[in-house]
Each structure stands twice: as structure tokens, then as C-alpha cells.
Amino acid sequence: MRIIVLGGDGYLGWPTALHLSECGHEVAIADNFVRRQYDHELGVQSLVPIEPLTVRVRAWHELTGKQLATYVGDLCDADFTYRIIREFRPDAVVHFAEQRAAPYSMIDRKHAVYTQTNNVVGTLNLLYAIAETDPSIHLIKLGTMGEYGTPNIDIEEGWLEVTHKGRTDRVLYPKRPSSFYHLSKVHDSHNIEFACRIWGLAATDLNQGIVYGQQTDETVRDDRLATRFDYDAVFGTVLNRFIVLAALGQPLTVYGEGGQTRGLIDIRDTVECIRLAAEHPAKPGEYRVFNQMTESMSVRDLAKLVADLHPNAVEVEYLDNPRVEAEAHYYKVTHSGLVELGLTPHLLSETLLTSLYAVADRYKHRADPAALRPTVRWRSPLATARAGSAG
């Protein structure tokens, strides 16, 4: 198949492009490198050093003989978006090209507006480019489990059958997101479902849990192929923070009581999920949703697991929660679709012992302890401004 990976220079986009290429597909990468600019803005860096895209692509060709086409541009530029679809003529488009951090979207008005404009407008341009160029192109869009929030009922895979006053209908599962970033993903999902229903497009929306891991079968072949390892309080996942704190010999910082439960998935399973979705596409007019996660765990239990498995003694510290969220909640998620397509999940306990501790220990000299503490708060911007002036 011919597949474009949008956001192909990013944490997930890069290893996904390599995995698809290794599996025999003809792959193109498109990126505007804005993710690298966020590091400059925030004064942080990936724990694992990453090469420029040109070096990465050249290294892959040297090692495998396989070519990766590259496009540099922004999906918010409609001309660029139309051009890459018309030139490459893909069978599938994998869409990772969005601002992906909830804390980044909550910094202030400017970052909230940027996140929603970048994500929603870019996706709308892509939908139009596919519809007007070749409606048979399969869109594989990375969503997030954060779209659902934490409802007090089971979370189904995208759709919910509802009986109300004696009548039954199938509706999109109600969403209750927890940040302006997650809201942008909800807007995407509704826009994509609308395009499938009205224009007959085919789309798979992958509502993904927290991704962990830094190595795939392809990236471990050469240091030049390494993908990012974000650990800071804005772009780093809670698990990455814990692992780096443990490597530095510092307490693991849990926000609030740590009863918040989230879905998890290994990066190797992420790239395999993309392959499975591409090779088993949605039908024309179908908006298909998979909950892309393999395990669920509370933050408190996650900290305990990291501490218990680490070779050194590790303590756990509880901080005031900067977010507005329930301290404990019901969480039961249906996630059978990708397993039915053939996914064999990895487990977090295995990945911690086989790679994550070693990666963190190798590069812990690059860690900035100050970047690990939360600086973004979800409270009212007016209250935040008053607290700042009073302090």
C-alpha cells in the first residue's frame, strides 16, 4: 500500500513510518517540525537525543535499502495538504499531525486557541483534500481515550446504543473531555464522522490510551533511528516522569490521591495497531472507532509498580493536583476491536524491565529535574491571575 504518515517526525509518527516501511508498504512522511519548536519554547529536550529527519531517513535507507518520501509543510496550509494527497496518491493516510499535550493547551488563552485551530482546521483541510481528490483513501486518525473522560458507565468503542422513551438508536458515545486539547480531538471525531456519513469517506478513529516505551523493533537498530522520550511536566506522560525520577533517585510525584485510572499501551503495540488498521480498512461511508489500549491502571498503582520493579529503592510523594479531575472514578473500557484484528499486546511490567529502565539510566544525565514539576494549572484563568498578583 501507499501510506502517508502525517506528523511522521514525531514520537509516534516516526516509529510508525518505519514499521509500515519494514512491513513492505511505500511510505511518505509529512511534518512541519513544530514539535521540535515546542522544546525551544519550553526550554526542555527529549531525554533521548533525536536526529534531524534528513539524518533519520538516510539512516533507514542505509540500513534497509528502503526509501521514505518526505514533505515539509503544515496541514493548516490547504494548498500544501491538497498537494501531498494529489502527488503521493495514498491508499491510506495516518494522521498524527496535531498538538498532542493537554497541559500545553491549558497554559493560557493563546495556547488553547492555537491547539484548537491547529488540530481542527488541519483535520478539516485533510478531510476536504481526501474527499475532493480520492474519497476511497482510508483515513486513520489518532484520537485519545481522553475524549470520553471518566463516565460512570462502561466506555464502548466509539458508539453507544441508547433506549429512550421506548425508542432505540445508535449514537456516538457521549464525550466529556478534560482539556482544550481533548476537546479539539472531540471536534475532530465529530467532523470525521460527519464526512463519512455525508461524503462516504472511510475512516478509523483510534482512541489511544497513554503510550509508554521508547523502542520498537525498527528504532533499536541504530541510535540515529531513535524516537523521542518526553518526560517533562507538559509533554511527558506520567509514566515517563516516574521512570526518570526513579533514575535520578528522586521520589515519584503523584498528583492528588492518585486514584485517577487511565488506559495504557506499549509503543510497539501502537505501531502494530496502525498497521492492522491500514491493512484491514474501514468500508466506504464507515466511521470506525477502536479504543487503542491494552491495560488500565490508576496513577497510584502505576507509581507502585515502577517503584517495586526498579532495582533501586524508590519513594512515592503526593502533590496537590494541578488538574481539575475526579480523584477516583469508575473505569471500564471495551477494547476488543484491534485484538480481533490480530493484536498481541505487550505488558507494562515486561517493558519496564526490558527497556525503559535501561533507557532512562543511559540518558539520565540529560534530564532537567526542574522540568519534572508541574507549572500549568487547570483552574480559572481569573483565579490564577489573582493568585499570581497576590504572590
PATI-129693 format. One record per atom (N, C-alpha, C): residue in three letters; x, y, z. Coordinates in steps of 0.001 Angstrom, whole numbers, plus 500000, padded with zeros to 6 digits. Atoms other than C-alpha are relative to their C-alpha. Layout:
ALAXYZ ...
% end
This chain:
MET500827498812500000 MET500000500000500000 MET500867501245500000 ARG499349498687499918 ARG500974503640499615 ARG499365500749501179 ILE500509499424498761 ILE500664505337503005 ILE500775501260500347 ILE499388498779499488 ILE501335508910504141 ILE499840500018501520 VAL500051499823498554 VAL502203509392507818 VAL500171501486500278 LEU499964498581499659 LEU501334512943508843 LEU500501500147501434 GLY499340499933498701 GLY503424514089511795 GLY501046498908500128 GLY499083501132500055 GLY505992511493510738 GLY501359500239500623 ASP498751499733499284 ASP508853513212512589 ASP499814499886501503 GLY500318499949498581 GLY507118512870515956 GLY500228498693500742 TYR499774501132499101 TYR507233510454518873 TYR499404498704499451 LEU500655501175500543 LEU504717508032517335 LEU500094499927498487 GLY499987499991501460 GLY504816509126513712 GLY501237499354499409 TRP498751500536500536 TRP508477508250513181 TRP500066498475500097 PRO499949501464499954 PRO508406504653514501 PRO498882499330499199 THR501070500554500834 THR505065504110512731 THR500427499949498539 ALA499526499984501392 ALA506592505148509397 ALA501003498869499760 LEU499017501075500148 LEU509492502728509964 LEU499322498634499993 HIS500678501295499900 HIS507182499869510930 HIS499236499698498713 LEU500741500206501245 LEU504974500346507887 LEU500950499732498839 SER498995500225501038 SER508038500568505647 SER500579498598500105 GLU499444501336499773 GLU509508497402507186 GLU499024498906499564 CYS501018500978500377 CYS506220495608506519 CYS499690500006498512 GLY500109500053501452 GLY506551496352502802 GLY499179501082499349 HIS500803498929500582 HIS504418499456502351 HIS500891501130499503 GLU499291498824500525 GLU505525502508500361 GLU499546501206500814 VAL500360499028498968 VAL505652505303502923 VAL500552501383499685 ALA499567498597500043 ALA505804509096502794 ALA499757500618501374 ILE500092499278498730 ILE506302511384505790 ILE499731501471499713 ALA500225498553500076 ALA504886514893506168 ALA500078500574501406 ASP499859499378498682 ASP505786517224509040 ASP500391501458499822 ASN499570498602500020 ASN506261520908509838 ASN501022500294501102 PHE498955499929498966 PHE508729520229512720 PHE499625500896501176 VAL500394499112498913 VAL506671522305515151 VAL500212499334501358 ARG499775500679498715 ARG507049519630517835 ARG501393500311500541 ARG498641499646499568 ARG510781520388517929 ARG500037501446500501 GLN500032498604499570 GLN509926524089518292 GLN499406500143501400 TYR500564499945498648 TYR507825523395521404 TYR501107499820501043 ASP498885500197499062 ASP511020522170523092 ASP500747501307500240 HIS499307498715499863 HIS512706525502522385 HIS499154500980500812 GLU500895499097499279 GLU509658527382523656 GLU499999499699501497 LEU500120500401498599 LEU509510525405526912 LEU501340499832500699 GLY498680500158499408 GLY513256525107527434 GLY500282498591500466 VAL499786501404499650 VAL513226521296527527 VAL500525499263498770 GLN499553500820501114 GLN514551518463525371 GLN499621498546500264 SER500225501430499869 SER513864514805524703 SER501124499387500827 LEU498962500665499216 LEU515678512612527226 LEU500975499268499081 VAL499172500687500992 VAL516937510530524310 VAL500250500956498842 PRO499743499086501123 PRO518698512626521657 PRO499437499452498702 ILE500578500403501283 ILE516983512563518268 ILE500662500774498872 GLU499355499419501159 GLU518478513233514858 GLU499003500806499161 PRO500880499336500967 PRO517095515622512216 PRO499360498966499075 LEU500714500950500848 LEU514596513976509875 LEU500853499544498825 THR499175500395501147 THR517056514026506970 THR500991498904500379 VAL499054501022499528 VAL519572512012509011 VAL499262498696500259 ARG500797501196499724 ARG516877509591510153 ARG499659499247498707 VAL500412500612501262 VAL515624508959506619 VAL501199499373499289 ARG498787500539500632 ARG519160508489505287 ARG500473498734500716 ALA499577501175499238 ALA519997506039508095 ALA499110498800499692 TRP500923501089500327 TRP516889503968507360 TRP500308499413498629 HIS499662500470501348 HIS517839503785503684 HIS501312499207500008 GLU498720500706499921 GLU521415502772504523 GLU499837498608500608 LEU500162501261499285 LEU520232500004506845 LEU499110499007499269 THR501012500896500578 THR517344498613504796 THR499889500063498483 GLY500188499801501432 GLY517576499941501244 GLY498636500564499658 LYS501360499498500231 LYS514029501316501689 LYS499987501530500046 GLN500118498549500085 GLN513140504888500761 GLN498775500492500748 LEU501131499295499406 LEU510910507230502737 LEU499895501360499329 ALA500209498675500590 ALA509488510169500774 ALA499690500990501115 THR500248498993498962 THR509324513423502751 THR499376501256499409 TYR500629498721500323 TYR507150516526502591 TYR500092500886501237 VAL499910499057498891 VAL507677519613504753 VAL498939501073499805 GLY501073499015500095 GLY504625521755505403 GLY498990499802501098 ASP500978499921498917 ASP501587522458507563 ASP498611499663499464 LEU501347500350500435 LEU498112520908507295 LEU499051501191500023 CYS500837498799500006 CYS496633524314508115 CYS500170500803498714 ASP499806499455501339 ASP498006525331504715 ASP499281499068499029 ALA500818500876500836 ALA495280523918502462 ALA500703499623498705 ASP499299500305501247 ASP497424524155499318 ASP501005498863500201 PHE499044501063499692 PHE500120522008500932 PHE499278498674500200 THR500735501229499704 THR497565519471502167 THR499470499363498722 TYR500485500532501274 TYR495948519109498757 TYR501160499452499159 ARG498874500404500847 ARG499371518847497079 ARG500536498632500383 ILE499411501284499626 ILE500674515942499141 ILE499048498837499696 ILE500968501059500330 ILE497452513962498642 ILE499994499746498498 ARG500038500165501463 ARG497440514598494882 ARG501298499431499453 GLU498707500482500512 GLU501170513938494401 GLU500274498555500395 PHE499630501346499538 PHE501588510814496516 PHE498917498967499712 ARG501119500886500281 ARG498141509323495822 ARG499957498806500961 PRO499941501090499024 PRO497985507296499038 PRO498746499126499980 ASP501142500858499707 ASP495759504331499770 ASP499473500303501398 ALA500380499678498618 ALA495769505375503430 ALA500806501199500481 VAL499326498870499350 VAL496641508470505442 VAL499935499784501503 VAL499921500113498545 VAL497817508118509050 VAL500219501395500561 HIS499999498600499567 HIS497117511376510863 HIS500418500114501468 PHE499463499692498672 PHE499363512130513866 PHE500276501491500174 ALA499455498641500056 ALA499927515790512950 ALA499169501003500790 GLU500728499075499156 GLU498387517586515916 GLU500804500332501258 GLN499450499673498686 GLN499445519387519073 GLN499369499022500982 ARG500518501171499297 ARG499141516483521496 ARG500001500091501520 ALA499865499943498542 ALA499645517748525067 ALA498856500780500641 ALA501046499299499250 ALA496759518574527407 ALA500561501189500779 PRO499485498840499256 PRO498940520764529681 PRO500364501172499093 TYR499628498917500919 TYR500232522744526677 TYR498765500813499613 SER501226499307500404 SER496647523557525678 SER499392500815501127 MET500576499324498839 MET495896524787529200 MET500906501092500566 ILE499075498983499490 ILE498830527210529604 ILE499299501355500107 ASP500694498715500030 ASP496744530247528604 ASP499120500046498756 ARG500895499840501155 ARG494298531598526006 ARG500717499735498690 LYS499257500140501253 LYS496953531753523282 LYS500251498535499658 HIS499688501406500266 HIS497913528086523658 HIS498727499182499772 ALA501272500683500232 ALA494273526971523860 ALA499500500248498575 VAL500457499648501349 VAL493366528833520669 VAL500892499351498942 TYR499078500631500942 TYR496489527583518897 TYR499699498513499863 THR500234501437500031 THR495761523977519859 THR498749499664499204 GLN501239500322500701 GLN492193524023518628 GLN500060500400498534 THR499882499583501401 THR492978525974515461 THR500875499021499220 ASN499073500905500672 ASN495940523793514563 ASN499364498632499760 ASN500515501363500099 ASN494179520499515248 ASN498739499901499160 VAL501291500112500674 VAL490659521155514000 VAL500089500458498545 VAL499900499491501373 VAL491498523252510926 VAL500861499074499141 GLY499162500924500757 GLY494304520916509868 GLY499243498757499588 THR500775501203500316 THR491981517924510042 THR498907500299498984 LEU501016499621500989 LEU489229519767508150 LEU500611500128498600 ASN499331499907501307 ASN491681520620505352 ASN500286498612499440 LEU499707501363500447 LEU492681516969505211 LEU498746499294499504 LEU501249500633500424 LEU489074515776505001 LEU499570500495498622 TYR500360499459501319 TYR488384518114502088 TYR500958499514498918 ALA499018500458500992 ALA491613517115500330 ALA499732498561499591 ILE500314501400500314 ILE490684513425500568 ILE498709499923499189 ALA501303500063500672 ALA487058513997499532 ALA500077500485498560 GLU499949499416501341 GLU487992516100496501 GLU501047499341499107 THR498962500666500796 THR491000514031495393 THR499654498542499743 ASP500308501425500125 ASP490048510407496074 ASP499289499542501267 PRO500750500368498787 PRO487250509537498535 PRO500255498573500475 SER499728501369499570 SER488447505921498638 SER501201499910500941 ILE498858499991499079 ILE491534506933500668 ILE499505499748501419 HIS500383500341498628 HIS491303505419504147 HIS500732500924500970 LEU499419499122498986 LEU491878507971506926 LEU500119499245501312 ILE499751500604498686 ILE493470506543510090 ILE500429501133500914 LYS499803498802499189 LYS493226509246512723 LYS500285499622501444 LEU499705500254498602 LEU494866509179516137 LEU499115500876500882 GLY500806499304499008 GLY492293510110518744 GLY500592499757501384 THR499516500195498638 THR492558509758522508 THR498875499491500889 MET500984500450499024 MET490800507932525316 MET499502501167500845 GLY500401498817499252 GLY490679511367526954 GLY498758500674499459 GLU501249499452500526 GLU487772512240524662 GLU498814499593500876 TYR501130500519499245 TYR485484510097526809 TYR499891500609501389 GLY499995499623498599 GLY486503511495530174 GLY499928498761500872 THR500113501139499084 THR485643509229533101 THR498539499800500376 PRO501432500166499720 PRO481921508396532830 PRO499757498870501004 ASN500348501007499002 ASN480174506290535455 ASN499309498794499369 ILE500495501168500727 ILE479236503685532822 ILE501148499456499166 ASP498961500595500832 ASP481273501332530634 ASP500238500863498762 ILE499640499266501210 ILE483124503037527765 ILE500036499011498842 GLU500052500863501182 GLU482232501390524461 GLU500949500532498924 GLU499074499584501064 GLU484233501614521230 GLU499311500988499060 GLY500441498902500857 GLY483008504929519895 GLY498512500220499914 TRP501441499905500197 TRP479300504176519680 TRP499260499460501215 LEU500807500438498870 LEU476529503651522209 LEU498565499800499530 GLU501407500241500298 GLU473100502055521777 GLU499165500518501157 VAL500783499322498968 VAL470573504154523663 VAL498516499718499800 THR501458500134500015 THR466962503371524518 THR499418501111500865 HIS500571498841499298 HIS464963506454525490 HIS498522500110499643 LYS501455499893500173 LYS461199506608525991 LYS499482499001498973 GLY500500501084500830 GLY460706503307524232 GLY500604499908498609 ARG499382500036501326 ARG462840504091521175 ARG501511499814500160 THR498580500341499923 THR466378502865520443 THR500738500561498796 ASP499171499476501081 ASP469156504471518402 ASP501465499731500345 ARG498545500152499832 ARG472926504099517901 ARG500619501373499795 VAL499465498639500034 VAL474738507326518698 VAL501480499971500347 LEU498617499877499566 LEU478306508490519116 LEU500041500044501522 TYR499905500049498549 TYR479418507798522661 TYR500174501425500547 PRO499887498639499445 PRO478956510953524801 PRO501428500298500458 LYS498631499610499675 LYS482198512867525361 LYS500009501039501124 ARG499846499004498926 ARG483328514751528441 ARG501492500212500235 PRO498544499849499945 PRO486951515786527809 PRO500450500919501127 SER499481499305498813 SER489221517321530416 SER501003501108499689 SER499095498905500351 SER491288519900528480 SER499608500535498633 PHE500271499457501338 PHE491157522139525415 PHE500627499128498921 TYR499436500960500944 TYR493433519605523712 TYR499007498870499754 HIS500937501106500173 HIS490995516750524368 HIS498729500468499290 LEU501148499453500725 LEU488159518999523196 LEU500271500083498503 SER499684499943501429 SER489969519504519885 SER499858498629499362 LYS500138501361500511 LYS490033515724519476 LYS498526499617499852 VAL501434500247500117 VAL486286515573520134 VAL499450500668498742 HIS500439499303501218 HIS485706518185517418 HIS500442499223498762 ASP499516500816501117 ASP487878516089515076 ASP499093498797499757 SER500807501214500136 SER485856512958515785 SER498649500300499378 HIS501306499643500563 HIS482561514679515039 HIS500132500426498539 ASN499806499592501396 ASN483919516264511861 ASN500274498805499095 ILE499690501178500809 ILE485305512943510628 ILE498759499127499813 GLU501226500795500123 GLU482079511055511394 GLU499037500657499023 PHE500879499275500920 PHE480146513762509554 PHE500449499796498553 ALA499485500171501361 ALA482421513465506492 ALA499748498583499486 CYS500303501371500408 CYS481975509685506443 CYS498517499855499665 ARG501447500129500178 ARG478207509995506758 ARG499493500767498787 ILE500503499138501068 ILE477766512806504216 ILE500718499760498674 TRP499207500146501221 TRP480600512212501722 TRP500379498560499669 GLY499654501389500268 GLY481044508472502031 GLY501458499663500219 LEU498595500314499715 LEU484634508634503322 LEU500101498778500914 ALA499719501139499115 ALA486210505691505150 ALA501035500438501022 ALA499081499517498972 ALA487852506449508495 ALA500021499054501202 THR499807500721498743 THR489248504672511527 THR500538500995501018 ASP499599499092498932 ASP489462506747514710 ASP500551499141501132 LEU499330500810498992 LEU491956505260517179 LEU500086500785501306 ASN499984499312498710 ASN491146506463520687 ASN501033499324500897 GLN498838500632499401 GLN494502505772522252 GLN500178500385501466 GLY499645499735498622 GLY495481505450525881 GLY501389500602500093 ILE498656499467499778 ILE498756506684527404 ILE501020499037499398 VAL498990500839500634 VAL501634505399525297 VAL501272500010500842 TYR498725500083499306 TYR504766504152527000 TYR500986499224499125 GLY498965500664500776 GLY508052502841525668 GLY500697500973499076 GLN499218499136500876 GLN510758504363523532 GLN500633499221498848 GLN499340500833501003 GLN511971501434521447 GLN499001499099499286 THR500716500994500796 THR510438499411518616 THR501036499118499315 ASP499078500906500686 ASP511926496584516582 ASP500829500737498952 GLU499286499255501039 GLU512915499138513954 GLU500946501043500592 THR499167498903499492 THR514267502020516073 THR501242499510500736 VAL498844500490499236 VAL516652499814518097 VAL501186499617499104 ARG498929500438500898 ARG518718499022515010 ARG501177500973499955 ASP498948498991500122 ASP520681502265515148 ASP499563501207500837 ASP500342498833499181 ASP520837505249517537 ASP499432501141499170 ARG500513498935500862 ARG520113507513514571 ARG498503499864499748 LEU501423500245500229 LEU516634505966514359 LEU499157500210501255 ALA500707499859498728 ALA515697506768517961 ALA498835500986499896 THR501107499061499895 THR512357508401518689 THR500070500720501343 ARG499967499131498829 ARG511568510932521401 ARG499729499237501288 PHE500379500453498659 PHE511352510306525143 PHE499712501260500805 ASP500400498774499300 ASP509393513168526717 ASP499671499671501447 TYR500182500251498575 TYR509488513330530496 TYR499545501241500762 ASP500310498752499301 ASP508718516976531318 ASP498518500049500362 ALA501359499920499464 ALA505506518061533060 ALA498977500455498973 VAL500941499558501030 VAL503977519450529840 VAL499768498899498969 PHE500147501005501050 PHE504649516820527161 PHE500282498575500469 GLY499692501334499529 GLY505857513902529238 GLY498791499305500613 THR501075500754499360 THR503458511148530278 THR500348499775501471 VAL499774500246498577 VAL503027510329533957 VAL500995498859500188 LEU499085501132499874 LEU504863507038533423 LEU501438500411499710 ASN498646499538500311 ASN507857508706531781 ASN500573500842501127 ARG499536499218498847 ARG508045511167534672 ARG500478499082501113 PHE499634500928498928 PHE508081508301537154 PHE501335499310499712 ILE498787500750500352 ILE510807506437535278 ILE501242500880500113 VAL498854499095499910 VAL513090509471535035 VAL500273500376501447 LEU499811499697498587 LEU512503510404538674 LEU500695498832500709 ALA499370501171499387 ALA513426506846539678 ALA501468499908499608 ALA498609500041500462 ALA516593507004537558 ALA500854501043500714 LEU499281498926499304 LEU517548510260539299 LEU500039499798501514 GLY500032500247498560 GLY516878508781542740 GLY499076500922500756 GLN500939499084499371 GLN514013511198543429 GLN498655499316500215 PRO501320500597499776 PRO510514510420544795 PRO499118500128498759 LEU500970499952501089 LEU507794509625542268 LEU498853500912500424 THR500988498993499608 THR505370512583542294 THR498629499655499422 VAL501373500325500367 VAL501699511589542237 VAL499130501221500256 TYR500894498850499850 TYR499125514360541664 TYR498747499565500753 GLY501184500339499223 GLY496383514275544285 GLY500163498656500690 GLU499973501306499344 GLU495460510889545741 GLU500472498884499078 GLY499518501007500952 GLY496476509057542566 GLY498971498956499620 GLY501036500965500340 GLY493140507311542124 GLY499529500095498557 GLN500403499845501396 GLN492802508517538525 GLN500478498776499198 THR499681501198500773 THR492690505478536209 THR500044500341498515 ARG499830499727501422 ARG493900505567532606 ARG500345498724499244 GLY499605501092500866 GLY494320503192529687 GLY501444500175499567 LEU498585499991500356 LEU497878502271528673 LEU500236499132498773 ILE499623500824501142 ILE499567500898525563 ILE501484500176499700 ASP498581499996500361 ASP503135499995524567 ASP500172500593498605 ILE499770499378501306 ILE504627501935521638 ILE500091498946498897 ARG499949501069501002 ARG505249498616519854 ARG498601499568499596 ASP501382500328500330 ASP501531497904520056 ASP499341501127499211 THR500536498874500768 THR500718501399518782 THR500315499852498519 VAL499640500082501420 VAL502669500939515550 VAL499351498793499343 GLU500655501182500546 GLU501188497471515112 GLU498508500250499793 CYS501409499639500184 CYS497662498851515619 CYS499798500793498714 ILE500100499218501240 ILE498274501335512806 ILE500085499080498792 ARG499872500953501119 ARG499432498521510513 ARG498714499200499824 LEU501218500799500081 LEU496389496410511354 LEU498832500819499441 ALA501076499145500507 ALA494032499321510742 ALA500166500282498515 ALA499754499705501411 ALA495696500117507400 ALA499717498792499115 GLU500142501204500820 GLU495670496534506150 GLU498597499402500083 HIS501403500418499878 HIS492046495989507284 HIS499147501266500061 PRO500595498652499988 PRO490455499296506232 PRO498499500009500285 ALA501434499765499859 ALA487069500708507086 ALA499353499998498623 LYS500744500019501264 LYS484373500465504420 LYS499613501428499600 PRO500476498671500409 PRO483231503471502341 PRO498769500404500803 GLY501109499507499186 GLY480930505578504480 GLY500054499584501447 GLU499920500506498625 GLU482083503862507675 GLU500916500858500854 TYR499183499357498960 TYR483316505771510716 TYR500192498965501091 ARG499689501110499107 ARG485028503073512753 ARG500869500490501150 VAL499240499575498826 VAL486341503565516282 VAL500566498777500708 PHE499360500997499155 PHE488851501383518128 PHE500565500702501234 ASN499361499506498788 ASN489828502003521745 ASN501379499338500089 GLN498650500524500156 GLN493580501605521398 GLN500735500024501345 MET499344500160498710 MET494725500442524831 MET500050498508500308 THR499863501414499679 THR495799497150526347 THR499879499710501486 GLU500112500146498555 GLU495817497708530132 GLU499422501290500568 SER500374498777499286 SER494364500161532641 SER500534499911501423 MET499368499970498683 MET495884501271535916 MET499833501390500603 SER500051498698499333 SER495490504030538492 SER501411500572500076 VAL498694499347499880 VAL498287506573538826 VAL500730499501501240 ARG499397500500498762 ARG498883505388542376 ARG500602498610499794 ASP499496501353500254 ASP499247501750541248 ASP501145500014499004 LEU498909499859500962 LEU501430502862538362 LEU501298500370500722 ALA498826499606499221 ALA503805504571540783 ALA500528498826500817 LYS499591501150499191 LYS503842501478542987 LYS500721498968499141 LEU499371500975500896 LEU504680499223540023 LEU501406500440499616 VAL498686499481500363 VAL507542501471538899 VAL500971499873501173 ALA499141500063498819 ALA508901501629542443 ALA500365498565500363 ASP499766501388499595 ASP508528497901543151 ASP500955499278499051 LEU499171500708500974 LEU510244496781539928 LEU501368500631499811 HIS498719499322500220 HIS513056499342539991 HIS501097499357500846 PRO498917500653499243 PRO516460497928541031 PRO500436500772501240 ASN499625499191498832 ASN516971500800543500 ASN498761500321500846 ALA501108499609499127 ALA514847501903546452 ALA499390501310499496 VAL500701498831500545 VAL512221504413545256 VAL498830500344500911 GLU501112499534499173 GLU509791506519547321 GLU498935500662499121 VAL501109499344500694 VAL506416507976546302 VAL499573501215500803 GLU500382498739499361 GLU505428511592547055 GLU498695500491499378 TYR501301499525500486 TYR501918513080546783 TYR499977501529499991 LEU500059498548500164 LEU501440516640545444 LEU498559500442499796 ASP501302499451500358 ASP498423518921545097 ASP499789499813498499 ASN500291500264501404 ASN496718518083541820 ASN499769501318499254 PRO500196498759500750 PRO497109520944539281 PRO498820499919499029 ARG501098500188500941 ARG494306519474537168 ARG498657500000500732 VAL501350500115499460 VAL490543519549537681 VAL499454498662499521 GLU500433501344500359 GLU489553515865537728 GLU499611499248501262 ALA500401500820498859 ALA487973513239539949 ALA501215499263500556 GLU498880500693499371 GLU490387511743542453 GLU499897498492499845 ALA500228501427500229 ALA488839508298541962 ALA498702499875499204 HIS501163500104500878 HIS486266507046539457 HIS499886498594499426 TYR500246501257500697 TYR484726504092537650 TYR500728500050498654 TYR499302500017501289 TYR486712502995534591 TYR500025498579499455 LYS500043501294500668 LYS485813500022532426 LYS499829500239498507 VAL499925499644501426 VAL486682500165528720 VAL499936498757499122 THR500001501036501034 THR485776497920525791 THR501130500295499030 HIS498908499790500958 HIS488875497451523636 HIS500327498679499306 SER499866501314500631 SER488339494279521625 SER500264500056498499 GLY499929499924501457 GLY488400495553518031 GLY501364499667499430 LEU498654500221500543 LEU492158495589517483 LEU500519498606500346 VAL499627501377499651 VAL492661492303519334 VAL499377499033499001 GLU500672500853500986 GLU490129490746516957 GLU500686500061498638 LEU499246499896501246 LEU492252492027514044 LEU501370499319500084 GLY498747500741499881 GLY495292490222515467 GLY501031500582500941 LEU499025499400499096 LEU496965492470518064 LEU500304499060501168 THR499549500742498817 THR499014490565520667 THR500706500990500917 PRO499464498891499203 PRO499616493087523465 PRO501254499651500791 HIS498903500069499039 HIS502825493687525398 HIS499483500496501349 LEU500387499573498662 LEU502620494264529150 LEU501001501004500553 LEU499153498949499456 LEU503966497267531039 LEU501127499428500854 SER498970500555499119 SER505827495166533620 SER501178499450499205 GLU498935500526500861 GLU507786493489530814 GLU500832501126499401 THR499287498909500668 THR508667496752529073 THR500862500784500978 LEU499194499314498994 LEU509849498398532285 LEU501339499287500184 LEU498799500774499681 LEU512329495605532901 LEU500910499809498797 THR499183500318501175 THR513480495013529328 THR500565501223499295 SER499466498854500745 SER513975498559528056 SER499908501339500723 LEU500216498632499525 LEU512550501573529897 LEU500976500404501095 TYR499036499652498957 TYR514747501475532997 TYR501381500218499405 ALA498674499889500614 ALA517822500960530834 ALA500137501285499197 VAL499969498764500785 VAL516941503857528504 VAL500144501202500918 ALA499936498875499065 ALA516360506226531431 ALA501359500075500682 ASP498698499995499331 ASP519573505171533136 ASP501110500460499056 ARG498973499618500978 ARG521620505608529960 ARG500033501506499778 TYR500074498586500382 TYR520407509172529357 TYR499619500921501166 LYS500449499174498878 LYS519622510439532879 LYS500828501269500178 HIS499177498785499914 HIS522478512938532590 HIS499393501148499201 ARG500654498963500804 ARG520291514822530070 ARG498737500532500669 ALA501260499606499359 ALA517345515157532480 ALA500151501305500772 ASP500062498747499236 ASP516410518542533941 ASP498960499821501102 PRO500959500239498918 PRO514825517977537384 PRO498918501065500091 ALA500987498925499909 ALA513087521368537225 ALA498844499785499024 ALA501029500213501014 ALA511160520259534108 ALA498961498973500437 LEU500890501061499556 LEU509506517458536069 LEU498860500510500878 ARG501021499461499111 ARG507476519703538389 ARG498903500724499219 PRO501102499385500755 PRO504007520862537227 PRO500002501522500120 THR500079498536500025 THR503726524507536202 THR498682500496499425 VAL501260499619500637 VAL500381524504534343 VAL498848499561500890 ARG501143500331499151 ARG497142524675536357 ARG498692500193499234 TRP501270500046500732 TRP493608523932535135 TRP498970500983500565 ARG500999499164499328 ARG491890526396537485 ARG499614501201499137 SER500470498826500719 SER490021529503536352 SER501150500951499692 PRO498922499062500305 PRO492363531872534494 PRO499928501275500832 LEU500147498813499157 LEU490927534753536531 LEU500558499719501394 ALA499487500374498669 ALA491693532919539794 ALA501499499882499971 THR498554500145500133 THR495180532100538536 THR500674501370499959 ALA499436498656500112 ALA495791535750537633 ALA499995500706501354 ARG500073499358498685 ARG494628536925541062 ARG501039499415500951 ALA499001500637499143 ALA496824534336542810 ALA501399500481499654 GLY498678499550500438 GLY499776535461540716 GLY500288501406500465 SER499792498612499577 SER499277539145541526 SER500162500083501513 ALA499897499978498550 ALA498814538361545211 ALA501343499448500457 GLY498714500597499613 GLY502002536284545275 GLY501173500848499589 
% end
